[in-house]
Amino acid sequence: MLSNLYKDIRLFLFDDKTRQVCILAGDNLQIIVLSNGIWDFINEPEL
């Protein structure tokens, strides 16, 4: 989805303890990727 919308990735964080990846893209798109590969939006805006 990030590549289809051409959002700039502004912050990429890997937590070594939890093995989770957090991504901040664009102005308010936040995604968390769990260690098992499942991902979800954080603070998903209502449409």
N, C-alpha and C positions, 0 to 999 in steps of 0.2 A: 504494500500500500504506500509506503514512503516514496518508492521510486516512481510510482504512477502519478503522485501529486507533486513531485519535484520539490520536496521540502528539504531545506538545509538541516543537517544534523548539527545542532549547536553544542550538545554535551553528550558524551558517552562515558558511562561509569561501569566498571566491573568490580563487584564486591567479592573479594577473595574468600571471605568467611562463608557467605551464603551461596556463592557461585551464581549470583544473579546479575543480569545486565540491565541497566536503566538507560533509556535513550530519550533525550529532549530534542524534538525536531520542530522547526518553524517557531511560531510564537507561543503555542500552548499545547502541542501534541506531545504527550508523554506515554512511553511504552515501557513495560517491564517484561523481561524474558527470564523465566524461572530456569533452574538448573536442568529440569527435565525437558526443556524446549518449548513448553507452553508459554504463550505470551498473552498480554492483556493491556488495554489502555488504562492509564491512571487518570482519574478526574475527567472521565469522558464527558465532553460537553453534550447537553441535550440538543437534539435537532428540532 
